[in-house]
Amino acid sequence: MDNDILVKIFMTLNVMDLITSVSQVCSSWRSACCEPVLWKKLDLRMLKPSFVCNPPKPYPWSNRLPATILMSVLKRSLNLSHGNVTFLIFNFFECIRDEHLVFIAKRYQVF
């Protein structure tokens, strides 16, 4: 299938679909997943937040599993984007750690 047609179809999918399944189908689909137009906005609002509504004391707002999942999603999506992300949107209730922000900053050489 033509790369432009694949990109048009992939534009209707969310980030999780792109990084977990579509990019792993074949080399032509992976190539189409790397198109800059797909990565202008990296919207991670669909991720389940690691925030605990009624946390036990001493109030651990997130545990290691969700933090590692978020890091994995960031690594995969930023690798596919090849530095073309303009906007990065997180879930309001997501507990973003310093390690996540440092990874993003280093990946885009912000500092």
C-alpha positions in Angstrom: 0.0 0.0 0.0 1.2 3.5 -0.7 2.9 5.3 2.2 0.7 8.4 1.9 -2.4 6.2 2.2 -1.0 4.4 5.3 -0.2 7.7 6.9 -3.7 9.0 6.3 -5.1 5.8 8.0 -2.6 6.0 10.8 -3.7 9.6 11.6 -7.0 8.2 12.9 -5.3 6.0 15.4 -4.1 6.9 18.9 -0.5 6.8 20.1 -0.9 3.4 21.8 -2.1 1.8 18.6 0.9 3.2 16.8 3.6 2.1 19.2 2.2 -1.3 20.3 0.9 -2.8 17.2 0.9 -0.9 13.9 4.6 -0.1 13.9 5.4 -3.7 14.5 3.5 -5.2 11.5 6.2 -4.8 8.8 8.9 -2.4 7.7 6.7 -0.4 5.4 4.2 0.2 8.2 7.0 1.1 10.6 8.3 3.6 8.0 4.8 5.1 7.7 4.6 5.3 11.5 7.7 7.5 11.5 6.2 10.2 9.3 6.5 13.6 11.0 2.8 14.5 10.5 1.8 11.7 12.9 4.0 13.1 15.7 3.2 16.8 15.8 1.1 16.2 18.9 1.9 13.4 21.3 -1.3 13.0 23.3 -0.9 10.6 26.3 -4.2 11.5 27.9 -5.6 8.0 27.2 -3.0 6.4 29.5 -4.5 5.3 32.8 -3.1 7.6 35.5 -0.9 6.2 38.2 -2.6 8.4 40.7 -4.2 6.6 43.6 -7.5 8.1 44.7 -7.4 7.0 48.3 -3.8 6.3 48.9 -2.6 4.6 52.1 -0.3 6.6 54.3 2.4 7.9 53.7 0.6 8.8 50.5 2.6 7.2 47.7 1.1 8.9 44.7 2.4 6.4 42.2 4.1 3.1 42.3 7.0 1.8 40.1 4.8 -0.1 37.6 2.9 2.8 36.2 6.2 4.9 36.2 7.9 2.2 34.1 5.0 1.9 31.8 5.0 5.6 31.1 8.7 5.5 30.5 8.3 2.7 28.1 5.5 4.6 26.2 7.7 7.7 26.1 10.7 5.7 24.8 8.8 4.0 22.0 6.9 7.1 20.9 9.9 9.4 20.9 11.9 6.8 19.0 9.2 6.6 16.3 8.8 10.4 16.2 12.5 11.0 15.3 12.3 14.4 17.2 9.1 15.7 15.5 6.9 16.1 18.5 5.8 19.7 19.0 3.2 19.2 21.7 3.4 16.7 24.5 0.1 16.2 26.4 -0.2 14.2 29.6 -3.2 13.1 31.6 -4.0 15.7 34.3 -3.9 13.0 37.0 -0.7 11.4 35.8 2.2 11.5 38.3 5.0 12.6 36.1 8.4 12.0 37.7 11.6 13.9 37.1 13.1 10.9 35.3 10.3 11.2 32.7 11.0 14.9 32.1 14.7 14.5 32.1 14.4 11.7 29.5 12.2 13.9 27.3 14.6 16.9 27.7 17.7 14.9 26.8 15.9 13.3 23.8 15.1 16.7 22.4 18.3 18.3 23.7 16.4 21.0 25.5 19.2 21.8 28.0 
